Each structure stands twice: as structure tokens, then as C-alpha cells.
Amino acid sequence: MAGHASQQLDSASLWGGKISPFSTSYGKLMMWFFLVSDALTFGGLLVAYGFTRHNAQDAWPIGEETFNSLPFLGHGYPLLYVALMTFILIVSSVTMVLAVEAGHRMDKKGVIKWMIATIIGGFFFLGSQAWEWSHFIHGSEFGKIELADGSQAIVSGHFGEIESFTVVEAGKHHKKGEVIKEDLMHTYQHAVEQGHIHEGKIHLHDGSVAAINQKEATHVEKLIIKKDGGEYKIGDVIEGEKAGQIYASVINGGVEDKVVYGANLKNNEYGPSQYGQFFFFITGFHGFHVFSGVVINILILLGVLRGTYHKRGHYEMVEKTGLYWHFVDLVWVFVFTFFYLV
């Protein structure tokens, strides 16, 4: 740490100008000013999110229902991956503390070791957030359905994995008897959105018709109403055999735009459109901060490797970037709490 930052100054020097009254360097003081202003920005976003959610309380999605997947393992793991992301980010904050502490001891090797660990944690979080965004955009296998009375419902249950399509009527590109095993879910969902599934058969873009082969039958447990209609209201739950019959009638009804998969800035299967908008903006804004922090950490690490800060006699730059990294981690704790848990 810079020697001037730890000097004991008399009152005349402290308040006489030209010297920081807080006995800290100009760089760290400006970093704190930036962090306070940035905290107000995130605070405003979270307050707006809370206000919007309060006005649509019953229709708002539940975190453990929306984020319940793990890479390569599928669904059924509520918030587990988000919790893992959060844990890794918090651990990276600990490694940043250790890097700063090593800098206080002028331990160059220690600074390098712990900063590399911090950067790895940042990359893991960014990669995980990219996967989560992809999953959020593409949505679940069921989607959100529109019922006959105009109400909309999300679907809970087990979707039988699609094994293949067997062509039963030839088209331009597919011959009768051909077995299709590529891009199955995307093709299926696109056909559902376009109303191209009838009596368990999918009508493909080339005019061919194929039977849908699943490893096991799809089982619908319940429908949760997320938009009012003539018969059903927000919060109503349809369970059992009736739920399965309604879902099957919508999927096989041959009507376009009765099912919404995934999310964008206009529509989403999880709830009101504002939910998707806030998700993309708040988590994206935070993700940009994490990306910026990783880039800054890499640049500072290069300076450490060149011995720049060791020659100066202090590692204050490591401490300043550490302040930013701790802020990014702290903000995520609030985002995780208000967006995923509450």
C-alpha cells in the first residue's frame, strides 16, 4: 500500500486543502464515488422491479419454477445452478481479498495466484450466465398455452423426450419411412407455434408428415393460470387428467400462436412481458459489470506479471480493482435475493 495513504496527519494538514481529509489516495476515493453512483443505479432498477412485481403479484413467475435446470441433467433442480453461480462468485470475492492481502505483504507470486483464481471464477460466472440466458430464451418443453376461454397457463409435469420423427407422408425433402433424428425439439416447437401438429403427427416445412416418437409419454401434472380469461382467473390451478386433456387439445388443435416458448422483450412463457424485460436488463447490466471486472482484472494481472506495481512499492491498483469486484459480487447477492428467491 502507498505510504502516503497510511500517514497520520494533523488537523491543519487534513482540512487545509491539497490533501485528502480521509487519509486515502485520490484513486481509491474516486473509485468509491463511482461505486456509490453505480449502487444508486442498481438500486433504482431493483425498486422499479419490485414496484412492477407488486402490481402483478399473482401473475409473476416463481423463481424455483422458472430456473430449475442443470446443464446436461435437464429439469427438476430448482435454483441449484443459480446457487452454484452465486457461490462461485462469492468465492471469487474471497480470492480477491487474498490477492489484496498478498499485495500488502509485497508477495508478487501470491497476488498472481489469487488474481488468476479470481479471473477463473469470473469466467465461470459469465459462462453460466450465458447458458442461463440461452435456457431462458428457448424456454421449457411445454411452453405457455392459451386456453379456449382466452386465459393463459404455464404447464407443470414431465415431457417425454422426443427420440425421432418417422415420415409417414413424403414431401420435397423427406421420403416415406425416413427417420429424422436431428434438431427435433426446435422443429417440434416451431410446428406447435405454427399450428402444424394434428393428432400426434407433425407437418414439416417441406410438406411431409411424420409421426412423433417419444421415449415415454408426456405427463401433465397441472396448469397454472397466469392470465385471466372467461372461465379461469390468475392463480387458478387445473390438475390431473383435465390438465392433460386441455394441454393435448391446444397442442393438437392446429391453431397458430396458441403456445409461447421461451422469452424475449415482447413475450415470454413464464409470466408478464415485464418479467422478461427486467430479467434481461438487470442480469444483463450486472453481467456487463462482471465482464468489465474480468477485463480489468486481466489488465491489472498483466501489470503484476511485468512487475509494474512491485517497482512502485505498493499494489494499490490491485486493491482498487478489488473494490470494484467486491461491489459486483455484493450487487449480485441483492439481484439473486430479489429476482430469484423472493
N, C-alpha and C positions, 0 to 999 in steps of 0.2 A: 504494500500500500504506500502511496505517496507520503513522504514525510510531512509535507505541509498540512495534510489532512488531519493529522493527529496532534498538532501542536496545541498547547494551552495558551490562549490569547487573553490579554487583559481587556477590560470593558471598553477602554478608549479605542483599542485596535478593532474590537468586534463591531462597534457601532460607529466608527469614524469613517466608514466607506472604504472602497477599494479591496476589501477583504470580506469573504462570506461570513455573516454572523453565525452560521451554523457549523463552522469549522469543517466544511466539506468542500470538495472540489467543484468547480463550475460544471464539469461534465456530469457528475452524479446528480447535481441539483437540477440540471436541465432534464435529465432522464426522469427524475421524479415528477417534474412538471408535465412531461409528456404522458407518463403513466396515469396521472390524475385525470388529465383531459380524456385519455382513452377509456378510463374506467367510467367516466360520465357517459361516453358514447354507448358502451355496452349496457350501462345501467338504463339508459333511455330505451334501448332495444328490448331489454327484458321487461321493463314496465309496460311498454306497448304490447308485448306478447301476453303478459298477464291480464291486461285490460281486455284484449281481444278474446282470450280464452274465457274470461268471466262472462262475456256476453254470449258465448256459445258453449256453455258448460256441458250440457247433455250430449251435444254432437261431437265434442272434442275427443280425439283418439286417446287411448290409454297406452302409455309407453311400452309396457310389457307385452301388449298385443301387437304393436307395430314393429318393435325391434326384438324379434325373438329367434333370430337365425345365427348360425355359426358357419364360417367358410368350410366347405366340403362335408358338413354334417347336416345341413338343412335346417328345418324349423324345430321349434319345441324347446328353445333355450332362452327364455325371456331375459333380456337386458344383459346377458352374460358377456357378449362380445363388447358392448359399450362399457361394461365394468372393467374388462381387461384393458381396453384402450385407456380408460381413466387411470388405472393402476400403473400402466407403463409410463404415462405422462407424469404422474406424481413421483415415480421412481427417478425419472429423468431430472426432476427438480432436486432430488436428493443428490444425484451425481453432480449437478451444477454447484450445489453447496460445497461438495468435496473438492471440486475444481478451484473454487474461490479460496477455500481454506488452504489448499496446496500452494496457491499463489501467495498467500500471506507468509508462508514459510519459504518462499522462493524455490519451491520444488517444481522445476520445469517438467520433469517426467510425470509427476503426479497430475499437473494441470493438463498435460496432453492426454493422459489415460482417461481422466474423468470427463474431459470435454468430448472425446470420441464416444464415450458411453452415452453422453447426453445427446449427441447428434444422432446416434443409432436409435435412441428412444424416440426422438422427433420424427425420424423417417418412418418408424413403425407406426406411429400415430397417424401420420399423413396417409400412409398406405391403407391403414384400417379405415380411415375416414373416406377415402376414395371407394373402397369396397362397400361401405355402408351407404354412400350416395348411390352407387350403382344398384344396390339391392332396393333402396327406397324408390328409385326412378322406375325400375322394372316391376316392382310390386310382388304380391303373392300369387300363387297359382289360381286362387279363387277370384280375386278382384272384388270390386264393389258392384252390386247388381241393383237394377231398378225394377221394382215390383209392379204389378198390374195397376195398383192404385196410385202410382207416381212416387211412392216412398222409395228410399234407397237404403240398402243394408250391406254391412260387411259380413263376411262369412267365416265361421269357425268350424274346423274339422280336419280331416286328413284327406289330402288329394292323392289319389292313386297315380304313381309315377307312370308317364307315358313311355312305352317301350318302342313303339314304331307305328307307322301308318301302312296299311295294306291296301293298295289300289284295287278297287272293285269296278271302276268305270274309267277307261282310258281317256287321256287328254292329249294336249300337244306334246308334252314332255314326258309323261309317265304312262307306262303300259299297264294293262290289267295284270294283276298278280305281283307287281313290283312292290318291294318292301322299302319304305323310306325310314331312315334312322338318323337323319341329320336335321338340326335346327327345329326340333319337334315342338318345344314349348312356345317358342316365338311364333311359329306357324299356327299353332293351336290358338294362342291368344289373339293373333291378328284375325283369324277366322271367326272367333267368338265376337270380337268387336264389330266385324262387318256383317254379322248375322249369317255366316256361311256354315253353320253346323245344324244338321237336321237328323233327328232320330239316331243319334250316336255316330253319324258319318260326317266327315269334313269335306267341304267342297274347296279344292285347291285352286290357285290362281290360274292354272293352265286349263281349267275346265274339267279336270279329272276329279273323281270322288274316291275317298279312301275310308276304310274302317279304322277306328282308333283302338289300338291295342294297349291296354294298361296292365301293369303287374298285379294290381289289385284294384278293386272297385273304389271309387271316390265315396267318402262318407262325410256327410254334412251333419255337424252336431247342432248348430244353431245359427240363426240370422239375427244380427243386432241392428236395429233401425237407427240410421244416422241422419235421415232427412224425413220430414213429415210428408205424409200422403193422405189419401182419403180415408183409408181404413186404419193404417198404422201410424204411430207418432214416435218422435225421437225417444229412444230409451226402451221401446218395446223389444221383447225378445221372442223369437219364434224358434221352437226347439223340436227335436225328434223327427219323425217321418215327414211331417208337414214341411219342415225346413228343407229337407232333401228334395221333396216334390217341387217346391217353389223354385229352388235353385236349378233343378233339371229343366223345368219349363222355360226359364229365362235363357239358359244356355242353348237349348234346342229350339227356341222359338223362331229363329230365323229373322229376327228384327235387329236392325243396326243400332249401335250406340246404347245398348241396354246394360253393358258391362264396362267398367273402367278399371284398367290395370295400371298400377304404379302411380307416379305423381309427377307433375310439372307445375309451372307457376299459375296455370289456369284451373286444372282439375287434379284431384287425387283420390285414390280409393280409400284412404284412411279416415277422411272426415272433411270438414270445410276447406275451401281453397286456401284460406288464410294460413292454415296449418302448414301446408307445403311451402308457402311463401316465406313464413317465418323460419321454417327449418332450413331452407336453402340459404337465406340471408344471414341468420345468426351463426349457424355452424360453418357456413362458407366464410364469413367475416373472421371468425375465430381461426379457421383453417389457414386463412391468409396470414394471420399473425404467427401461427406456428411455422408456416413455410418461411416467413421473413426471419423468424428466430433461428431456424436451422441454417439459413444462408449466412446470417450474422455470425453464428457460432463457428461456421466453417471458415469465414474470413478471419475471425479472431484466432482460431486454431492455427491457421497458416502463419499469422504473426508470431504466435508462440513457438511454432516449429523453427522459424527463422531466427528466433532469439531476440526479437524486437523489444519485447517487454522486459525480458531479463536484463538487457543492456540499460533500460531506463531505471532499473532498480525497483520496479513495482509492477504488479499485474492488475492495475485498476481497470483496464479495459475489460478484463475477464469479469470483474465484479459488476461493471455497468451492464454488460450483456446478460449477466446473471440476474440482475434486477428485472430486466425485460422478460427473461424466460420464466421467472417465478410469477410474474404478473399474468403471463399467458396461461400458466398452469392454474392459477387461482381463478381466473375467469372461467376456465373450463369446469371447475368444480361447481360454480353457480349455474352455468349452462346445463350441465349434467343433472343438477338437482331440479331446476325449474322445468326443463324441457322433457326429461326422461322419467324422473321419479315422481314429481308432484302431479 
